[in-house]
């Protein structure tokens, strides 16, 4: 059970975080009746806290503009949550300034009693977190800007690079942001393709807010869309490719460590797996051997995209 004092501090924290909040929402957060919230608000006003209320539709409570609360103290459990979240920030795969992370940790430690500070500093001293090493991470400011567009229902224009580094300009109506297996995505309606799409944030070079707003289709199931398009992508693609040349010829070019090779009636079958189909498509082309893709069909798509990229390069004239 919450102590009444804890609930009063929670209300102050909510009002400091939100420009305005309804009594019903506060009651839901505090797990009390709306009339209890009104009683707590009255107690805060009697204590001299400038909490203002507005009646009617769209009404609620707010702190008087310009009023700043003194820093709130954390319980040891709350501080533990904050410290673990800050220490785990590298796992978010977002480009965050190390100075900001270190400064936030220092502030949390500073407001703790000595015993709690020593216990939590033991976590940071003896815990090793090894994030995945990626060449590109989305900037935290980019993540904030896209999230703001989602919140305000604003269209945005993004400069987006494909995995072949072909850049296009897209106007999108962002529905949400999702983190999935080490990558961040924005999903929503693409005005160019006129259909829902997913865009990886580390391939977004710039974001510009447009004047147009949009009304989100409330019947659109964002979670189902994300699971369908990202949940079906395996960590390792199972690949079967048949080279139309004898086994001995393939062995000269494909090391045994690259997969299982076996002779067939029409050539040589390679069974292997790979985490990135575009990279494997480039590998197959570089072998300079005739082949047929048995599975997966997505490998054929990767090969067609590679062919289109080569055609675009071949059609560019030398300006000199």
Secondary structure, DSSP 4 states (H G I P E B T S, - for coil): ---HHHHHHHHHHHHHHSS-B-HHHHHHHHTS-HHHHHHHHHHHHHTT--EEEE-STT-EEEEPTT--PPPPP--HHHHHHHHHHHHGGGGG-EE--HHHHHHHHHHHHHTS-HHHHHHHHHHHHH--------S--EEHHHHHHHHHHHHHTEEEEEEEE-TT--EEEEEEEEEEEEEETTEEEEEEEETTTTEEEEEEGGGEEEEEEEEEE----TT--HHHHHIIIIITS-SSEEEEEEESS-HHHHHTTS-GGG-EEEE-SSSEEEEEEES-HHHHHHHHHHHT--EEEEE-HHHHHHHHHHHHHHHHHHTPPP--
